[in-house]
């Protein structure tokens, strides 16, 4: 008997999915475990596996098309099985707007920030082709206009980010604590580690992530979440790493950071950041964080505040390393400092608790041998 395969809910926040690629064609034999398609969620691109041996009889969502969760994705069954009656059933109807567009036209529209809702396709079956986009540009975009603007539709991930950030600001009363840390000893330690040719390069962010976990271990109240009935104090220290993507922000998670070596942490961060940027990261690698680190130092930002990544109670914002005059034993010397901001949920974290955490973090970064011992 043929079976309808619906657009799966691959993450807890997924509303719409996009078919990036079909690995099988209509009529293809499918074995259990074969990859049917690649689906883009609000967080990443995930592979959809076949659960049993069958034949692909129907494709309901073509490559490049988007549809809500539970829309008809495909029909699997026996070879040459008649599915005409199944296709006529009301439950098979997809209630979403399809946009047929060539890959080249889609890229041009994206680069120019053009909404496809305004484009009429002249290709086969009304498909939007490159000439349609170019014609729209010629007719609607005037270089002489001084007050023009481009419209770009929200991506799935941007919609989710917007909802989560608004909810975080509304639900949790934010406040921020600021501290400046002398980084010279940390710089020397990193240089010493990276001189060893057999080790992969360690970044300042790797060291800061490890230090942030060790500081949590000294201040376990930081590792908590608010619920309507209680405060959850987490036993594992799982650090989320904020990563900027082209169309939003994603937070891969490194689990049990306090128990891992610096080399392990560095490897996991590199691996997950690469997968996140390629949209190939698994959804379980984005879940379960108990604390988040957001580092904009590499972008030259001195200091900043972040919105808490719920259900975390805190987020640590890391600025750039700056060379500046420092007073040491009543003498002015040239050194390097970084500004850290701890943004806290005041329902859980009182000012004294947040301050103790920053004090521990500062001690670790200024005496960094404690990070690797």
Buried (B, 14 or more C-beta within 10 A) or exposed (E): EBEBBBBBBBBEBBBBBBBBEBBBEEEBEBEEEBBBBBBBBBBBBBBBEBBEEBBBBBBBBEEBBBBBBEBBBBBBBEEEBEBEEBBEEEEBEBEBEEBBBBEEBBEBBBEBEBEBEEBEBEBEEEBBBBEBBEBBEEEEEEEEEEEEEEEEEEBBBBBBBEEBBEEBEEEBEBBBBEBBBBBBBBBEBBEEBEEEEEEEEBBBBBBBBBBBBBBBBBBBBBBBBBEEEEEBBBEEBBBBBBBBBEBBBBBBBBBEBBEBEBBBBBBBBBEBBEBBBEBEBBBEBBBEBBBBBBBBBEEEBEBBBBBBBBBBBBBBBBBBBBEEEBEEEEEEEEBBBBBBBBBBBEEBBEEEBBBBBBBBBBBBBBEBEEBEE
